[in-house]
Amino acid sequence: MTRIKCCGMTRVEDALLAARLGADAIGLVFTARSRRQVSLAQAQAIRRALPPFVASVALFMDDTPALIAEVIASVNPDLLQFHGQESNAECAHFGRPYLKAIAMGDGDAASRLRDYPGASALLLDGHGSGEAGGSGTSFDWTRTPRGLTQPLILAGGLRTDNVAVAIRLARPWAVDVASGVESAPGIKDAAMLSDFVAAVRAEDARGTQT
């Protein structure tokens, strides 16, 4: 079964909706470079409201160790996610399981895929190196690497009308959606989110029958 992460949460009601629909994780963005940045107070409220077995993921992009430590102490996320030029050692420094985003929007991606042996999973996003995620940009899913030991999370430009094809081509462990289910940055649309989850589950069901 394809896991689902809904990223860029800024409201408790959106996080609870995602959980009710069956999302496995929600993402909280702390980097100031994002239009979906949450305050510590917002993140704490969302974190407290999450039901059991729904993971919280704190997202950073070349942010200071002090900020990351503050978020860990205040919010206690289940995983960290790094979207910048952080090294494997910098990501692992905080002693928490972490995801590392790999920018698939340029030709440098392949050389970085094996640079993060400590990552719990690699998140393949459609943006270019140095750019922030959440732009709604996809990449050629046939370029999804094979033979890596870590699970792969597919992100970038996923929507209800293309997620089935993306899963079929890339066969990821999980998909990560943000802008594809939003009415505005950080504001999730209930119908779009419900339709997205349904599309993922329909493709999973189709895959088990073929």
N, C-alpha and C positions, 0 to 999 in steps of 0.2 A: 504493500500500500504506500502510495506517495504521501509523504508528510507535507504539512502546509504551515508556513510561517507568514503571518500578516505583520508587516513592518510599518513603522512610522505612526504608531498609535499615539494620540494625544488626548483621547477622551475615554473615561471609564466605560461608558455605554458601548463604545465601539469594540473595546477589548472583550467585554462580556458577550457581545454578539458573536465575535469571532470564536470565542470559547464554546458557545452554545452550538454553533454550526459545525464544530469539530476541528478547529485549528489546533495544531500541536504546540505552537509557540507564537508569541507576539514580540514585536521589536519596539524598543524605546530609543529614540535618537537623541544623543546628547551633544553632538558636535555643532558648533555655531554655524558651520558652513551649510547646514540643512534648513530648509523651510519647515521641516517637521520636528525641529528641536523642542524638547520638553524641559520644563523646569524640574528641579528635584521634587517639589511638592506635587506636581502632576504625576510624575513617575511613581512616587510613593503611593498615591491614591490608586493608580492602576494596578500596581504590584499587589497591594492589599486586597483588591477586589478579585483577583484571578482565582479561579477554582483550582483544586488539586489536579496535577498532571498536565497543566498548561505551563510551559516554560516561558520565562521572561529573559529577553536578550537585550543587553545594553550595547548600543552602537557608537563607535568613536571613529574619528578620522584624524590622525596625526595630532591628537589632543595631548595635553600635558599629563604626566603621571599623577600630579596632584588632583586634577579633575577626575581621572579614572578612579583613584583611590577614594575620593569623596563619594562618587556614585556607588561604589561597592559598599562602603560603610553605611550609606543612607538608604539605598534601594535594595541591596542584596540580590542582584540579578543572578539567574541560574547560569547564564553564559555571557561572555563578552564577544563582541564582533568588531573587527578592525578593518577599516576601509581605505587606509592610507598607505604610506610607505613604511609602516612599522616592520621591523625585523622579527624573526621567529623568537629571538630572545626577549625583545621588548613586549611582544604579545604574551609570552609565557611568564613574564616577570611577576604578574599579580596572583599567580597560583590558582587561577580559575580556568575552567574549560573555555576554549575560545574557538571562534570561527574566523577565517581569514578570507576576505573578499579579494578576488583576482579580476582585474579589469580586462575584459575580453574584447574591448573596443579598439585595441591596437595590436601591433605585431609582437609586442613584448610578452604576451601572456604565457606562452609555452615555457619560457625560460624561468618563470616564477612559480610554476605549479609545484615544484619539489623543494621550494625554499622554506616550507612551513611544516616540517615533520611533526611538530607538536600540536598542530591544529586538530580539533575534533572533527572538523569538516572544512571543505573549501567551498566558498560561495562564488559562483561564476556570474559576474554582472556585465551588463552591456556597455557600460561607460568606458571612456578612455582612461589611461593612467593619469593620476593626479586630479581627475574629475570626481565630483561627488556622485553617489548613487541616487536612486529615486527619481531619475530623469525620464523614465519610461522608454529608454532606448534598449532595444534588443540586440542580439548578435546572431550569427549563423550557428544554429544549434547543432548542425552536423560537425562543427569544430569541437564539440565536447570531448575532452580527452578520455581515453580508456586506460585501464590497467593501473590506476592509482589506488593506493591502499585506503585512502580516506573517502568517506561519503562525499558526494557532490550535491550542492544546493544550487538550483537554477533560479536566477533572478534577472531582472531587466526587461521591461516592456511586456510582461505577462498580463494577459487579459482573459476574460471568459471565452472570447472567440479564437484564441490561439494557444491556450495552455494545453489542450489535448495534443495538438501537433508537437508542441515543445516536449511534452513528456514522451511521446512516441519516438521522437528523434534522439533525445538526449538520455532518456532513461535515468533521471536523477533520483537520488534518495529523497529529496524534498524540493518543493518550489517555494519561492518567496515573492510575495506580492505587496505593492504599496500603491503607487499611482494608478494602477489598473483597476482599483476598486474605490476610487476617491471622487467625491464631488468637488473637493478643494484640497490643497496640500494638508495632510494630517487629519482630514475629515472623511471618514469612510461612509460610503453609500450602502445602506443595508441591502438593497436589492442586488447591487453589483457584487457585493461580497458573498451573498447567498448563491448567486449564479456561478461565481467563480469556484466556490467549494464544490457545488454540484457538478461542474464540468470536470474537475479533477477526479471526483469519485466515479463519474461515468466512464472516464478513460481508464481508470483502474479496473472497473468491472469489464470493460471491453477487452483489456489486455489479458485478463484471466481466462477469457473465452476463446482466445486465438492461439 
